[in-house]
Amino acid sequence: MSKRYFGTDGIRGQANKFPMTAEVAMKVGMAAGMSFQRGKHRHRVVLGKDTRLSGYMIENAMVAGFCAAGMDVFLLGPIPTPAVAMLARSLRADLGVMISASHNPYSDNGIKLFGPDGYKLSDEIESRIEAMLDEEIDIKLADTDSLGRAKRVDGVHDRYIEFAKRTLPRSMSLSGLRIVIDCANGAGYKVAPAALWELGADVVTINDEPNGFNINQECGSTHPESLQKKVHEVRADIGIALDGDADRMVIVDENGNVVDGDQIMAMIAESWSQSGRLAGGGIVATVMSNLGLERFLGGMGLSLYRTKVGDRYVVEHMRAHGFNVGGEQSGHIVLSDFSTTGDGLVSALQVLACIKRSNKPVSEVAKKFEPVPQVLKNVRFAGGKPLEDPMVKAAIDEARARLGTSGRLVIRPSGTEPLIRVMAEADDSTLVEHVVDDIVGVIRELKSAA
């Protein structure tokens, strides 16, 4: 059964339009609050957000819903998504909530939910909450004398900074490294530069002045151009770009070249394998990760296990099968020895640890494999099911036949935007381009006809 509200990463959409309205947010607070009542104690939820203007509206609506359900609300303010997951556990909360649309523009917003263990909710629990959203739930709300309270919590940034710093060996310092950090005008704009500076680095910070409208605007992990320019300008050793809620990151080497999540996972996997820390005999990634990563790991006797797109599916496989490194090509890196979800700052610190140990330039340490030619194109398609159209199916079948066993084809609707994503990879770059263009062309023709 398809979901009406939840996608691959919580609920997401344009702010003040269904489903990202104040009414829906309040109902999510009520439904989630009632779903996580566990015993006789005062129930509590930690509630964080990024820097979008609409965060104020969604935050206040959710506070009303949680208080109506009898939950006390601890307001964290702008803070990274992984900090919400961490604080849900350390503050013994019954639920954690992050208000963010991640890498999307300021006009979008979203709601991510975490259980008391700090992990994102399963499909089963999301479906249960979703079923409650269209019910009359007033009769199930808290009695008048059991309503929740809301309060701001001080010191949460310091807690998270100390947590992130402790993921490095106590003796390790980042002194001698000049680091440019691009905060995407988002949730990590205070904590990330502070943590790097406290660890001894020479820190140059950009895009750290959020105004409600400029989150992810030509900056951050999806737009690293300004970071590349700054790395050149200040002759930095490395650049780090977060996204709007700081649960993902990419890096830029000293030459200005972008290093994506696949290379970062390869770097960490190699380091942890050599030190005996890597668990599970490999790593977990998604169907979008490059074939070059799979070949690199195979050369070390390690395996790459793929899941469908979405970091929570990566985490579910890691938990079920005993892995401690996983992630996505986009820069969501999950290191389960430390975190229950993607963490841009913690992942960056592990990369910096590899660089310090090697005493080599980032360009040498971070380039672990030559990527197989890969092309990804997006087609905007709102409404309908184009992938079920006979013409589109025929184009996909033809593309698979042309790629044969030496290539891969992945076509999927985005779980966060009205897009069809078409990705192909193979050693023949010209073939890959033609295959993707042919499928995209058929989908666009279908869109025009509609």
N, C-alpha and C positions, 0 to 999 in steps of 0.2 A: 504494500500500500504506500503510495507516494505521500510525502509530507507537505503540508500547506505552509508551515512556518519555518521549520528547520531545514538547513542545507548541509553542506559538508563541514561547515565550521560555525555551528550555532545558527542564529537568526540574523539575516542581513538584508539591507535594502536601502532605498533612498529615505533620508530622514524626513519624518512627518508625512510619509506616504506608506500605505500598507505594504509590509507588516511592521515597519519601523515607526509606529505611532505611539503616542503617550498611552493611549488606551491599551494597546497590545502589550506594551512594556509593563504596565500596571498588572495586567492579567498574568503575565509571565511571572512577575514577583509573587502574586497570590498562589499560582499553581505550583511553582517550584518550591515556594515556602512550605506549602502543605505537603508536598511530596517528600520533604526531608525532615519531617518531624520525627525525632528519634528519642523517645523517652520523656521524662518529666522535667528535665533541666530547661533553663532559659535557652532557647535556640538562637543561633546567631549566624549572620551571613556577612562576609567581607565583600565590599563592592568597590571596584576600581574602574577607571575610565582612561581614555586617551585625551587628546587636546581638542577634539572637534567641538564646534559651537553647539551642536545638537546634544552633546553629552549632558549638558545641564538638564535639558528636558527629559531625556531618557532616565537619568539618574534619579530625579525627583519622582518620576512616575513609578520606578521600581521600588524606591523607598516606601511609597504609599502602599504598594502591593505587598511587600514583605511585612510591613508593620501590621497591615490588615490580617495577614496570616499568622500573626503572633511571633514574628521573628525580630530580634534586635539587629540593627544594621550598623556595621562598622564601615564608615566612609573613608576610603583610602586616598581619594583624589586622583590626579593623573599619575599613573604608575604602570610599569610594564606588565603585560599579561602573565609572564612567568612569576612575577612577584605576587600576583593574586593567588596563583596556584600554591606557591610556597607559604604564603600567609594563611591560606585556608587551613593548612596543616598545623603551622606553628601556633596559631591562635585558637586551635581546636574548634574551628567553625564547622557548621553543618553543611555549608554551601559557600562556594566562591563564584563571583560574577565579574566579568570584564565587559565593559561597554566600549566596543571598538569595531571598526570595519577594517582593521589591519592595514593593508597596503592601498586600499581604495581611497578615492578623493574625499575631501571633507564633507561633500554633500551626502555621502552614505554613512550609515552607522550600523552597529550590530550588537548582539548579546551573546557572549560565550559563557557557558556554565561549567563549573567544576564541582565535583563531589568533595566530601570531607577528606578524602585521601589525596586531593590535589590533581586527580585525573579528570579529563573531559568526560562528559556523560556518554554512556553507551547509546546506541540507536534505540534500544528497548526503553530506556528511561526517558529519552527525548520524546519518543512516541507517546508515552504515558502522560507526560506534561502537555504535549500538544493536544491530546484528546480532551484535556481539562479546559483548554482555552476557549472552546466553543460551548462549554456547559454553563449552566447557572450554578455558580459555586458559592454564592453569597451565604447559603445556609451552612457551609462548611468552614466559614471564617472564624477567627478567634472571638471569644467573648469580649465584651467591653473592657473588663478588668484584666484581660490577657494580651492586650495590644502590644506591639513591639515599640522599641525606642530606637532613635538613630543618633549617632554621634560621630564626629570626626576623630580619627585616630592619629596621634602624633608619632613621629619616629619611624614610620614604616619605610621611608627611603633608606635610613641608616641600617635598618634590619636587613634589607635586601642587598645593600652594598656589602655588608659584612658577610652575608651568605655567599655572594658571588666571589669575593676575595678568598674565601676559605676553600674554593674548589681548586686553587693552586697550592702547590707545596709551600709550607710556611717559609722556607728559605728562598723562594723564588722572588726576584725583583724584576720589574720592567724598566729599570734605569738603563739609559743608553738608547732606548727606542723613542723615536719621534713618531707619534701616532696622530693621524687626523681621524676624528670621529664625527660622522654625519648622523645627527639624531633625528632626521626626517621631520623636524618640528613636531615630534610626537611624544609618546609616553616616556621614552628613555632620556629626555633632554636634560634631566638633572642627575640621574643616578649613574649613567654610563661614563660621562666625563669625570665625575667624582671618583668612581672606582678605579679608573685607569690612572688618574693622578695620584691617588693614595698608594697605588702599587709602584710608583716611582717613575712613570713614563713622562715624557715631555708631550703634553696633550694640546692639540689644536682642534678646537671645536667649531663646527659649522652647522647651520640649520637647527639652532637651539633657541629660537625665539618664536614659539607658537602664538598665533593670534586667533585661533578658532577656525581659520580658513586655509592656512598654508600647510597643513599636515600632508606629507607625501608630494607636495607640489614641486615638481622638477627637482626632487631630492630623495634621499633614502635609497633603500636597496633596489627599488625598481627603476630609479633614475640616478645612476651613480656618476653622471657626467660632471657635476660640480665637485664631487669628491675626487675624481681623477685629476681635475684641474688644480685643486688645492694641494694634492700630494706632490704634483710637479712644482707648484709655486713655492712651497715651504721645504722642499726636498725631504719629505717624510720617508720613513722606512716602510710604512704601511698605512693604508686607509681602511676604515671600518664603517660600513653603512648599515644602519638599522632600518626597520620599517616602522610604520606608525605606532604599533603596539609593542615593538621591540622583542617580538618572539622569533624573528628571523634576521639574518644578516648576510651580507656578502663582503668580500675584502677586495682591496685594490693593492697591487704590488708596487714597488718603488718606481717602476716604469709606467705606472698608470693603467696596467692591464687588470681587468676585472676577473676575479676568481669566484666561481659559483659554488653552490652547495655540494655538487658532486665531487669537485676537487677537494673541498674542505673535509667531506666525509672520508675521502681516500687518505688524506693527510693524517687525520685523527686515528683512523683504523690502523694504518701502518704503524704509527707511534705506539698505540695501545697494544697492538699485536706483539711488537718487539719487546715491550715491557711486561708482557704476560697479563695485561689487564683486560684485553678484549674478550668478551663473553659470547658464546653462541656459535663460534666458528665463522663469523662473518658479520655483515651489517644488514639492516632492513631499509629499503628505499621504496619509491613508488614506480609505477609503470613509466613515468616521465624521465627517470634517471638515464643517463647516457650509457650506451653499450660499452663505451671505453672504460667506464668505472667497473663494470662487471668483468671485463677482461683483465684489468689491473688487479682486482682482488683475486681472480682465479690464478694469476701468476704467483701469488703468495700462498696459495692453498686455501684461500678464504672464499666464502660464498656471498652472493648478493640475493637477498630474498625481496621480492617485489609485492607491494600492496596496491590497492586503488588509491587515487589521489586524495590527500587529506592527512595531516600529521597525526590525527587521532587514530587513523587506521594503522599507521606505522607503529604508534605506541601500543596499540592492542596486540599486534603481532610480536612486538618486542617482549611484552609482558607474558604472553602465552608461551613463548619459546626460548626465553632466557637470554635475549640479546641486550647489550647495553649501549650500542651506537646505532642510530638510525636517522632518517631525515629525508628532505626533499631537495631537488635541484635548485629550487627557488631560495634556499637558504634557511629553511626550518631544520635545525639540527637538534636532535633529542639525545641527550646523554643521561641515561637513566640512573647512573651512579650519583647524579647530582639533582636532576630535575624530573618532573613528571610530564613536562611539555616542552615544546621548542623554546629555547632561551638564547637570544642573540648575544647578550653580554657574556654569558658563561661559555658559549661556543667560541666567541672571539678570544676569550682568555686561554682556552685550550690551544687555539691556533698560535697565539703569542708564546705559549709555553714551548710548542714545537720549534718556533723560530729561535727562542733563546737557547734551547738545548743544542740546536744545530750550529748556531753562530754563523749562519749563511744568510744571504739576501732572501727576501720573501719570494722573489721570482724563481729561485732555485728550489726552495722548500715546498712551495705551493703547487707547482706544476707536476703532478704525479702521473698523468697519462695524457695522451693525445686524444681529444674527443672524436668520436665517430661523427661524420657530418650529420647534423640533425636540424630539421626545419620545423618550426612551430608557427602556425598562423591561426588567428582567431577570426571567426565570422559572427558578427552580431546578429542574433536571431531570437527575437522575443515571441513566445507563444508557439504552439504547435510542437510536433515531434519530427523534425527533419530527418533524424537518423533512421526512422521507420519508413521513409519514402522509398519506393522501389528503385527510382533512378539513383538515389544516393547509395542505397545498398549495393547496386550493381557497380557503381564507381569504386566503392570500398573493396568489393571482391576483386575487381580488376587490379586495384593498387596492391593488394596483398599478393596476388599472383606475380606481379612484376617485381616485387621486392624479394619474393622467394623466402628461403630459410636464412638468408644472410642479413636480413633487415627486420625492422619492427615498424608497426603502424599502430598508433593510438588515437582514437577519435572519441571525444566525450563532451557532454555539455558541462560547462562550468557550474560548480556548486555555489558560486558567490556572485556571478555576473551573468547577464543574458547573452552568453557567448557559446559557440561551438568551437572547441579547440581541436585542431588537426595537427598531429605530430607524426613525422616519419624520420627514420634514420637508417643509414646503410653506408657502406664504404664508398659508394658511387654518389657523389654530391649532386651531380646533374640529375640522376634518376630520382633522388629524394625531392628535389625542387619540383620536378614535373609531376610526381605522384601527389604531393600536397596541393599544388596549383590546380590539378584536375578535380580533386575532391572539393576544394574550396569553390571552384567555379560552378560545380553542380549545385552546391548548397545555396550559392548566391542566386542562381537561376530560379531555384525553388522559392527563395525569399521574394524575388521580383514578381514571380507569378502569383504569389499569395497576396 
